[in-house]
């Protein structure tokens, strides 16, 4: 029985290592003092083609993850001061360009770096990897891109939500004591001691909903816009690609803004307060908008509450910069490999 099991497992392992290529499997019986029989499986040969395929796939995955990490690093470094000023303008109810919002522009950047690097290292590689797989099932490139963006956005949102919760708690501490610089791990430890795992899951449902919507529309629209400006086999102009990314991110941010509204309310609620349902918060917002005197006032009400304006531009430029950085890095690495 054990011999059959080992041979079966060995065959499966050979398939995994060699992508279906044939291998020689040698079975040996080994005598030991306290055991009558031992079975050892030795992979005696692996084809050069299989090895080449394996290392090519490994290098491709590394290239994508490195590109995501670099794009997240650039994104965080450039936009952290903007993020912090925007956050302070909302919490302190003052102008975005107020000098006090820019006194400590890089305060708390360690959390932002961790957040952006992990997020971009998940989103962009997953989006690129899942798109061709989705196309085999969907049969439509645009729909496949939408599905790939959905999946990449949802997975990255779930993965980084704990970091976002710690970041929000850190910003809250800095608001109460502007001269402080709370440590990331200390803040996480305090959250765990007070509420266990619950504080790290705060706002996860609207966060995943927001990034599902954003990821799908951003991936689909930027591909569609880029295809429209492409001519023949020539690659599109990088500046036009950047403009397409900005336009796609602007539309995607607008569509996903109701989920972001619900998320912000959950993050701003005092600890221990029971969270309202995401759709209850969104439904309540649109009911209030419908009660405005006229249609124009309803639009203004929604624009103010959904933060469509400066915040939208921030996301648009940030995602366009990250996408362009990822595209440039991975393309350069592929070109460098071909030259060698």
Rosetta blueprint (number, residue, H / E / L):
1 X L
2 X H
3 X H
4 X H
5 X H
6 X H
7 X H
8 X H
9 X H
10 X H
11 X H
12 X H
13 X H
14 X H
15 X H
16 X H
17 X H
18 X H
19 X L
20 X L
21 X L
22 X L
23 X L
24 X L
25 X E
26 X E
27 X E
28 X E
29 X E
30 X L
31 X L
32 X E
33 X L
34 X L
35 X E
36 X L
37 X L
38 X L
39 X E
40 X E
41 X E
42 X E
43 X E
44 X L
45 X L
46 X L
47 X L
48 X H
49 X H
50 X H
51 X H
52 X H
53 X H
54 X H
55 X H
56 X H
57 X H
58 X H
59 X H
60 X H
61 X H
62 X H
63 X H
64 X H
65 X H
66 X H
67 X H
68 X H
69 X H
70 X H
71 X H
72 X H
73 X H
74 X H
75 X H
76 X H
77 X H
78 X H
79 X H
80 X H
81 X H
82 X H
83 X H
84 X H
85 X H
86 X H
87 X H
88 X H
89 X H
90 X H
91 X H
92 X L
93 X L
94 X L
95 X L
96 X L
97 X L
98 X L
99 X H
100 X H
101 X H
102 X H
103 X L
104 X L
105 X L
106 X L
107 X L
108 X L
109 X H
110 X H
111 X H
112 X H
113 X H
114 X H
115 X H
116 X H
117 X H
118 X H
119 X H
120 X H
121 X H
122 X H
123 X H
124 X H
125 X H
126 X H
127 X H
128 X H
129 X H
130 X H
131 X H
132 X H
133 X H
134 X H
135 X H
136 X H
137 X H
138 X H
139 X L
140 X L
141 X H
142 X H
143 X H
144 X H
145 X H
146 X H
147 X H
148 X H
149 X H
150 X H
151 X H
152 X H
153 X H
154 X H
155 X H
156 X H
157 X H
158 X H
159 X H
160 X H
161 X H
162 X H
163 X H
164 X H
165 X H
166 X H
167 X H
168 X H
169 X H
170 X H
171 X H
172 X H
173 X H
174 X H
175 X H
176 X H
177 X L
178 X L
179 X L
180 X L
181 X L
182 X L
183 X L
184 X H
185 X H
186 X H
187 X H
188 X H
189 X H
190 X H
191 X H
192 X H
193 X H
194 X H
195 X H
196 X L
197 X L
198 X H
199 X H
200 X H
201 X H
202 X L
203 X L
204 X H
205 X H
206 X H
207 X H
208 X H
209 X H
210 X H
211 X H
212 X H
213 X H
214 X H
215 X H
216 X H
217 X H
218 X H
219 X H
220 X H
221 X H
222 X H
223 X H
224 X H
225 X H
226 X H
227 X H
228 X H
229 X H
230 X L
231 X E
232 X L
233 X L
234 X E
235 X L
236 X L
237 X L
238 X H
239 X H
240 X H
241 X H
242 X H
243 X H
244 X H
245 X H
246 X H
247 X H
248 X H
249 X H
250 X H
251 X H
252 X H
253 X H
254 X H
255 X H
256 X H
257 X H
258 X H
259 X H
260 X H
261 X H
262 X H
263 X H
264 X H
265 X H
266 X H
267 X H
268 X H
269 X L
270 X L
271 X L
272 X L
273 X L
274 X L
275 X L
276 X L
277 X L
278 X H
279 X H
280 X H
281 X H
282 X H
283 X H
284 X H
285 X H
286 X H
287 X H
288 X H
289 X H
290 X H
291 X L
292 X L
293 X L
294 X L
295 X H
296 X H
297 X H
298 X H
299 X H
300 X H
301 X H
302 X H
303 X H
304 X H
305 X H
306 X L
307 X L
308 X L
309 X L
310 X H
311 X H
312 X H
313 X H
314 X H
315 X H
316 X H
317 X H
318 X H
319 X H
320 X H
321 X H
322 X H
323 X H
324 X H
325 X H
326 X H
327 X H
328 X H
329 X H
330 X H
331 X H
332 X H
333 X H
334 X H
335 X H
336 X H
337 X H
338 X H
339 X H
340 X L
